[in-house]
Structure formats: C-alpha cells, structure tokens
Amino acid sequence: MSEALKSLVEKVSADENLQKQFKACKTKEEQVALAKDLGYNITVKELEDASKVSDDQLDQVAGGYGNCTVYVSVIF
C-alpha cells in the first residue's frame, strides 16, 4: 500500500463526512477522482490491491495468533 493511500485511509477513517463521500461513489474510478481532488495521488489498482486479504492473513486473524496487520478500508 502506497504512503498516499495509507494517509488517505487514516484521514477518511477520522472523518465521517469523507466516509459518506467515498461510500457514495459508484465506481473505484470515482473514488480515485475524489482522492485526487483531496490531494492524494492513488490508482484504481491500489484500491483493488488494498481490498484483498491473503489466505495467510485470514488464517492469522482467525487463529488469533501472530503479529498480523490487516487493513480494513473504510473507503471501499
């Protein structure tokens, strides 16, 4: 995940109004355009990749062990 996308996720996580704006977008392209309007240079591919969780990450979370960070995006 790029630094721009990490920063955007943090900002949106803390702002209900931005969450509503991103949720109102009908496509990832609209989300990318909104992000760019806010000064974040991200791509559709980044959004798609960030929304995927690997099998290993799921196993760690389900098993309750390991030091696993799973990004849960409030944008998608």
mmCIF file of the C-alpha atoms, coordinates in Angstrom:
data_MODEL
# 
_entry.id   MODEL 
# 
loop_
_atom_site.group_PDB 
_atom_site.id 
_atom_site.type_symbol 
_atom_site.label_atom_id 
_atom_site.label_alt_id 
_atom_site.label_comp_id 
_atom_site.label_asym_id 
_atom_site.label_entity_id 
_atom_site.label_seq_id 
_atom_site.pdbx_PDB_ins_code 
_atom_site.Cartn_x 
_atom_site.Cartn_y 
_atom_site.Cartn_z 
_atom_site.occupancy 
_atom_site.B_iso_or_equiv 
_atom_site.pdbx_formal_charge 
_atom_site.auth_seq_id 
_atom_site.auth_comp_id 
_atom_site.auth_asym_id 
_atom_site.auth_atom_id 
_atom_site.pdbx_PDB_model_num 
ATOM 1  C CA . MET A 1 1  ? 0.000   0.000   0.000   1.00 0.00 ? 1  MET A CA 1 
ATOM 2  C CA . SER A 1 2  ? 1.422   3.355   -1.000  1.00 0.00 ? 2  SER A CA 1 
ATOM 3  C CA . GLU A 1 3  ? 2.055   6.100   1.521   1.00 0.00 ? 3  GLU A CA 1 
ATOM 4  C CA . ALA A 1 4  ? -0.565  8.222   -0.241  1.00 0.00 ? 4  ALA A CA 1 
ATOM 5  C CA . LEU A 1 5  ? -3.218  5.530   0.195   1.00 0.00 ? 5  LEU A CA 1 
ATOM 6  C CA . LYS A 1 6  ? -2.235  4.892   3.830   1.00 0.00 ? 6  LYS A CA 1 
ATOM 7  C CA . SER A 1 7  ? -2.516  8.595   4.535   1.00 0.00 ? 7  SER A CA 1 
ATOM 8  C CA . LEU A 1 8  ? -5.887  8.811   2.777   1.00 0.00 ? 8  LEU A CA 1 
ATOM 9  C CA . VAL A 1 9  ? -7.270  5.845   4.728   1.00 0.00 ? 9  VAL A CA 1 
ATOM 10 C CA . GLU A 1 10 ? -6.183  7.483   8.008   1.00 0.00 ? 10 GLU A CA 1 
ATOM 11 C CA . LYS A 1 11 ? -7.825  10.768  7.007   1.00 0.00 ? 11 LYS A CA 1 
ATOM 12 C CA . VAL A 1 12 ? -11.078 9.134   5.891   1.00 0.00 ? 12 VAL A CA 1 
ATOM 13 C CA . SER A 1 13 ? -11.181 6.933   8.992   1.00 0.00 ? 13 SER A CA 1 
ATOM 14 C CA . ALA A 1 14 ? -11.291 10.049  11.151  1.00 0.00 ? 14 ALA A CA 1 
ATOM 15 C CA . ASP A 1 15 ? -13.870 11.986  9.107   1.00 0.00 ? 15 ASP A CA 1 
ATOM 16 C CA . GLU A 1 16 ? -17.486 10.775  8.792   1.00 0.00 ? 16 GLU A CA 1 
ATOM 17 C CA . ASN A 1 17 ? -18.229 13.289  6.052   1.00 0.00 ? 17 ASN A CA 1 
ATOM 18 C CA . LEU A 1 18 ? -15.405 11.923  3.894   1.00 0.00 ? 18 LEU A CA 1 
ATOM 19 C CA . GLN A 1 19 ? -16.557 8.372   4.595   1.00 0.00 ? 19 GLN A CA 1 
ATOM 20 C CA . LYS A 1 20 ? -20.003 9.272   3.246   1.00 0.00 ? 20 LYS A CA 1 
ATOM 21 C CA . GLN A 1 21 ? -18.478 10.903  0.163   1.00 0.00 ? 21 GLN A CA 1 
ATOM 22 C CA . PHE A 1 22 ? -16.383 7.835   -0.658  1.00 0.00 ? 22 PHE A CA 1 
ATOM 23 C CA . LYS A 1 23 ? -19.255 5.447   0.006   1.00 0.00 ? 23 LYS A CA 1 
ATOM 24 C CA . ALA A 1 24 ? -21.445 7.495   -2.359  1.00 0.00 ? 24 ALA A CA 1 
ATOM 25 C CA . CYS A 1 25 ? -19.028 6.838   -5.212  1.00 0.00 ? 25 CYS A CA 1 
ATOM 26 C CA . LYS A 1 26 ? -20.393 4.203   -7.564  1.00 0.00 ? 26 LYS A CA 1 
ATOM 27 C CA . THR A 1 27 ? -17.030 3.118   -9.010  1.00 0.00 ? 27 THR A CA 1 
ATOM 28 C CA . LYS A 1 28 ? -13.407 2.913   -7.946  1.00 0.00 ? 28 LYS A CA 1 
ATOM 29 C CA . GLU A 1 29 ? -12.667 5.465   -10.674 1.00 0.00 ? 29 GLU A CA 1 
ATOM 30 C CA . GLU A 1 30 ? -14.947 7.929   -8.876  1.00 0.00 ? 30 GLU A CA 1 
ATOM 31 C CA . GLN A 1 31 ? -13.130 7.177   -5.617  1.00 0.00 ? 31 GLN A CA 1 
ATOM 32 C CA . VAL A 1 32 ? -9.765  7.835   -7.286  1.00 0.00 ? 32 VAL A CA 1 
ATOM 33 C CA . ALA A 1 33 ? -11.082 11.140  -8.678  1.00 0.00 ? 33 ALA A CA 1 
ATOM 34 C CA . LEU A 1 34 ? -12.335 12.169  -5.227  1.00 0.00 ? 34 LEU A CA 1 
ATOM 35 C CA . ALA A 1 35 ? -8.978  11.224  -3.690  1.00 0.00 ? 35 ALA A CA 1 
ATOM 36 C CA . LYS A 1 36 ? -7.186  13.332  -6.300  1.00 0.00 ? 36 LYS A CA 1 
ATOM 37 C CA . ASP A 1 37 ? -9.494  16.273  -5.506  1.00 0.00 ? 37 ASP A CA 1 
ATOM 38 C CA . LEU A 1 38 ? -8.314  15.896  -1.899  1.00 0.00 ? 38 LEU A CA 1 
ATOM 39 C CA . GLY A 1 39 ? -4.671  15.894  -2.992  1.00 0.00 ? 39 GLY A CA 1 
ATOM 40 C CA . TYR A 1 40 ? -3.967  12.142  -2.908  1.00 0.00 ? 40 TYR A CA 1 
ATOM 41 C CA . ASN A 1 41 ? -2.454  10.526  -5.995  1.00 0.00 ? 41 ASN A CA 1 
ATOM 42 C CA . ILE A 1 42 ? -3.707  6.940   -5.954  1.00 0.00 ? 42 ILE A CA 1 
ATOM 43 C CA . THR A 1 43 ? -4.768  4.438   -8.615  1.00 0.00 ? 43 THR A CA 1 
ATOM 44 C CA . VAL A 1 44 ? -7.661  2.034   -9.114  1.00 0.00 ? 44 VAL A CA 1 
ATOM 45 C CA . LYS A 1 45 ? -5.184  -0.855  -8.928  1.00 0.00 ? 45 LYS A CA 1 
ATOM 46 C CA . GLU A 1 46 ? -4.022  0.337   -5.491  1.00 0.00 ? 46 GLU A CA 1 
ATOM 47 C CA . LEU A 1 47 ? -7.627  0.358   -4.266  1.00 0.00 ? 47 LEU A CA 1 
ATOM 48 C CA . GLU A 1 48 ? -8.225  -3.122  -5.626  1.00 0.00 ? 48 GLU A CA 1 
ATOM 49 C CA . ASP A 1 49 ? -4.983  -4.488  -4.148  1.00 0.00 ? 49 ASP A CA 1 
ATOM 50 C CA . ALA A 1 50 ? -5.651  -2.876  -0.760  1.00 0.00 ? 50 ALA A CA 1 
ATOM 51 C CA . SER A 1 51 ? -9.051  -4.517  -0.523  1.00 0.00 ? 51 SER A CA 1 
ATOM 52 C CA . LYS A 1 52 ? -7.574  -8.013  -0.872  1.00 0.00 ? 52 LYS A CA 1 
ATOM 53 C CA . VAL A 1 53 ? -6.583  -10.062 2.155   1.00 0.00 ? 53 VAL A CA 1 
ATOM 54 C CA . SER A 1 54 ? -4.261  -13.020 1.702   1.00 0.00 ? 54 SER A CA 1 
ATOM 55 C CA . ASP A 1 55 ? -5.093  -16.524 2.927   1.00 0.00 ? 55 ASP A CA 1 
ATOM 56 C CA . ASP A 1 56 ? -2.202  -16.272 5.408   1.00 0.00 ? 56 ASP A CA 1 
ATOM 57 C CA . GLN A 1 57 ? -3.616  -13.040 6.854   1.00 0.00 ? 57 GLN A CA 1 
ATOM 58 C CA . LEU A 1 58 ? -7.050  -14.629 7.206   1.00 0.00 ? 58 LEU A CA 1 
ATOM 59 C CA . ASP A 1 59 ? -5.549  -17.675 8.933   1.00 0.00 ? 59 ASP A CA 1 
ATOM 60 C CA . GLN A 1 60 ? -3.653  -15.484 11.401  1.00 0.00 ? 60 GLN A CA 1 
ATOM 61 C CA . VAL A 1 61 ? -6.690  -13.379 12.218  1.00 0.00 ? 61 VAL A CA 1 
ATOM 62 C CA . ALA A 1 62 ? -8.998  -16.385 12.512  1.00 0.00 ? 62 ALA A CA 1 
ATOM 63 C CA . GLY A 1 63 ? -6.485  -18.264 14.663  1.00 0.00 ? 63 GLY A CA 1 
ATOM 64 C CA . GLY A 1 64 ? -5.853  -15.281 16.906  1.00 0.00 ? 64 GLY A CA 1 
ATOM 65 C CA . TYR A 1 65 ? -2.084  -15.560 16.727  1.00 0.00 ? 65 TYR A CA 1 
ATOM 66 C CA . GLY A 1 66 ? 0.836   -13.820 15.139  1.00 0.00 ? 66 GLY A CA 1 
ATOM 67 C CA . ASN A 1 67 ? 1.519   -10.173 14.604  1.00 0.00 ? 67 ASN A CA 1 
ATOM 68 C CA . CYS A 1 68 ? -0.701  -9.592  11.600  1.00 0.00 ? 68 CYS A CA 1 
ATOM 69 C CA . THR A 1 69 ? -1.829  -6.212  10.347  1.00 0.00 ? 69 THR A CA 1 
ATOM 70 C CA . VAL A 1 70 ? -4.930  -6.361  8.215   1.00 0.00 ? 70 VAL A CA 1 
ATOM 71 C CA . TYR A 1 71 ? -6.009  -3.151  6.546   1.00 0.00 ? 71 TYR A CA 1 
ATOM 72 C CA . VAL A 1 72 ? -9.733  -2.698  6.673   1.00 0.00 ? 72 VAL A CA 1 
ATOM 73 C CA . SER A 1 73 ? -10.560 0.089   4.342   1.00 0.00 ? 73 SER A CA 1 
ATOM 74 C CA . VAL A 1 74 ? -13.371 2.443   5.168   1.00 0.00 ? 74 VAL A CA 1 
ATOM 75 C CA . ILE A 1 75 ? -13.288 3.617   1.580   1.00 0.00 ? 75 ILE A CA 1 
ATOM 76 C CA . PHE A 1 76 ? -14.490 0.535   -0.283  1.00 0.00 ? 76 PHE A CA 1 
# 
